Amino acid sequence: MNKFSIMNKFHGLAWLVALSSITTLSVFSSALFAQQSGVDESVEEMTEEVVTIGTRRKGRTALDTAVPIDVFNQAALDSVATDDMIDIIKTLVPSFSVERYPISDGATFTRPVKLRGLNGDQSLVLVNGKRRHRAALVRLNGFGSHAVDIATIPGVAVKSVEVLRDGAGAQYGSDAIAGVINFNLRDDAEGGEIRVQKGEYSQENESNYLVSMNTGFGLGQNGFVNISAELVDQDPTSRGQTYTNTLGGSGRFPFEAATDSQDTNGDGIPDRFGPDVYKEVDVNGDGIADTLILGSDGILDDTDRRYGNNLCFAEAFHGNCLAGVWGLPRRDSIRTFLNMGYDISTTMQLYGFGNYSNYDGDGSFFYRRPGVKELSPIRTSDGRIYNLRGDRYPAGFTPRGFANIIDQSITGGIRGEWDNGVSYDFSARWGNNEIRQSMKNSLNPSMGPASPDQFTLGNLINEETELNADFSKGLELGFASDLNVAFGFTYRDEGYDIEAGDPASYAVGPYAARDPWNFEITQAEVDADPSDALTQIECRIPGIEVVGQLCPTGDPINNVVPVGSSGFPGYDPNTSTSQYDRDSWAAYTDLEADITDRLLANIAFRYEDYSDFGDNFSWKAAGRFSLNNNWAVRGSVGTGFRAPTGGQISTSNLATRIDSFGDPVASGIFPASSAPAQVFGSVPLDAETSNQFTLGLTATPMENLTMTLDYYFIEVEDRIILSSNFTLGAAERAQLIVLGVPGANTISQVKFYNNDIKTETSGIDLVATYNLDWSGGETMFQLSSNWNKTEITDRPMRTNNLGKTFTFLNNESVFDTENGLPEQRTNLTLSHTMLNDISFLARASYYGEYTQAATSSLATLQTFGAKTLVDLSATWDINDRYSVTIGADNVFDEFPDLPDFEATSGRIYRSDGPMSWQGSYYYLRAKIALD
């Protein structure tokens, strides 16, 4: 079917849905109106809160809507001293959470978030009411989220943020299962500000700088242009400890090297070829192992003092040379946004906005101790022993990952109202996010001496184009208000591209196979020459030719080393893709009216059709009923969906992780439709669907006090997840080899995206705001609390084509999904202004207890205790132009509980913990208002 016929189908369907909706609502509302006709008409409306684009309010929650919405104005956003929009929302919204993954490939730089316990890609992100494009990064662990990176939005550009805590798929389409976050850009036509902030962490005195600017000016007589920019410079932080491993001893680095001939354990291999001797070197006797590295000659001299070939960047970490850096990555970034509008007439406006951001960051990968397989000795073609450990990385090495993330978008449109009273909004948007990845201080072991130590790994690109036509009109039908009929159409094209890295990053070198230069006569060669009477040389290593026997078992010719740049093999032409492309069409209708002075009702329907997996129909009904002047009940019920993203459908990747023995192993991620995934029973991805309802209460029980209490329930079926790792047995590996999967011999594990589980998420949101105007000044108390629980209610058993049964999600993932986040998060904020020029803010963020598993066996569980982080700040408005703020976050230096079980590679705190583990942060901020 061509697109023209599809378009005609949607036009007809949209009008059919709209007509049936109006008829249904008319009958339903007429009955309700008749039942409520005796209601006391003297009941006054509660304080009006407009929750459309551009809304601003002093309080937090809209009281007269059918669904819960938080609105944070510019002052609330500015009260959080961070350069990251993710951390701003995390601080203000208890049901919003984010973890810090310092050694996790791309997730080190693009952090995955959650709203109401669901993944970031199950929440819709809007800017000025228009859908925001996704990040290029598809998370390759956890549930495999592929979401918007809201960190690309500079805080100085935002006028307000609206958080819709309700499913809204029928209104906005895919992704709006957990809720919607809308960022309203500043639209001032004059003035502006410049901010300069310097901050420092108390633990290791790491600092960061933030310089931001906003300015607005007129565009002719009837328009505006508003420009915002932020510059960020963040030092890396380190919260790790001394590396420990049972195979390699413990300590900082380096290890004392043995002589060429020393063989401590009598295994026939000189110690410098393997992990025979580990001894810390402490040259100056200060009790801390030095950052010196001994060469293979075993003699300590200046030629052995190397910083560039291991993990140590002493200047950056103040001499704290650890095996892997567990903390914030180093990052420099610039973020810009432009917002503009022009009134063509009193009923027509042109508008546009767009952004450009450029992020550079780097962080460490896992430390490779001297005895790992990647550093095994090999024999080159001339028979010489090349010792990757002794000749290149005597103390082992820690790969360093680098990311350059470029984000850009542009949206434009025209909106207004025709003479017949129909409002319209025609818009188009384009968004692109690209992450360019590279690696330093690494090697491709299979290339041997020819391997470089730095690599370009390839690029990930997510691109979206969308066209929208939205209409609305009020109809007089005898209700307490006009029936607002809104409907519209959307066309969206989405592309995802994986560009290959440089050949050395994925090359399968000769040393990926045993005895690549045929130094040893094979049994086949012996059988082919029956005249052999043990007179031929069967071990042909130059200098140690042996007649009548094979080469020694422990000789380096028998070593097989890994393929690809250590840490993260580059994307090769076989696993990268030409651009994955799909398009989709949607039509919706949305009906809303005050049926009586007390009753608000809303019904919405939406139909979407995708070129790659099919269609979906969603609906939603919501209402609010005023009990009296001060109390009202509200609720909603409906369905939603989330389409699998192009990245989740097409991503292929081979990555290296560290196993329980401290050794690197290759883990492959393959598309669900690929042959390797089908070996383990996968099927092509489909959309996940949801059912949800909310029931709430809003109240103004006394003057200046507002409260809302909302219960929600979200059921997600066919939830898209990234499977747990499947370890390849001999039979599975044989199948991969037969299928011609590149690198099948080196792949230890396989995982893939699938629609496999069903979850139920339920919770309660409580929000209260109290304003007190008294002789000592103005005081505001804000309480927001969230109780949230997610359960996996269905995890079916699967059978692969080898007859093995299993589940796609292991027990550890199930347990951590259900128990790994606090069930309760609470924020209590007190702000006070005195003398009109001095203000104070105190915020307490409470994280309830949670429990996490150490392994899939669930033999070791740990409950982490509740913690409260306290932030304090004071601002002095020197005059109308200048102000200074001094503050501290986490003033009592709270950290999560230490794990009972040993973390690997120098890690102290679990990466998936919900609260920050950086310690106290102190800052000074100056602000200059522009005329």
Secondary structure, 3 states (H helix, E strand, C coil): CCHHHHHHHHHHHHHHHHHHHHHHHHHHHHHHHHHCCCCCCCCCCCCCCCCCCCCCCCCCECCCCCCCEEEEEHHHHHCCCCCCHHHHHHHHCCCEEECCCCCCHHHHCCCCEEECCEEHHHEEEEECCEECCCCCCCCCCCCCCCCCCHHHCCHHHEEEEEEECCCCHHHHCCCCCCEEEEEEECCCCCCEEEEEEEEEECCCCCEEEEEEEEEEEEECCCEEEEEEEEEEEECCCCCCCCCEECCCEECCCCECCCCCCCCCCCCCCCHHHCCCCCCECCCCCCCCCCCCCCCCCCCCCHHHCCCCCCCCCHHHHCCCCCCCCCCCCEEEEEEEEEEEEEEEECCEEEEEEEEEEEEEEEEECCCECCCCHHHCCEECCCCCEECHHHHHCCCCECCEEEEEEEEEEEEEEEEEECCCCCEEEEEEEEEEEEEEEEEECCCCHHHHHHCCCCEEEEEEEEEEEEEEEEEEEEECCCCCCCEEEEEEEEEEEEEEEEEECCHHHCCCCHHHCCCCCCCECCHHHHHHCCCCCCCCEEECCCCCCEECCCCCCCCHHHCCCCCCCCCCCCCCCCCCEEEEEEEEEEEEEEEEEECCCCEEEEEEEEEEEECCCEEEEEEEEEEEEECCCCEEEEEEEEEEEECCCHHHHHCCEEEEEECCCCCEEEEEEECCCCHHHHHCCCCCCCCEEEEEEEEEEEEEEECCEEEEEEEEEEEEEEEEEECCCEECCHHHHHHHHHCCCCCHHHEEEEEEEEEEEEEEEEEEEEEEEEEEEECCEEEEEEEEEEEEEEEEEECCCEECCCCCEECCCCHHHHHHHHHCCCCEEEEEEEEEEECCCEEEEEEEEEECCEEEECCCCCCCEEEECCEEEEEEEEEEECCCCEEEEEEEECCCCCCCCCCCCCCCCCCCCCCCCCCCCCCCEEEEEEEEEEC
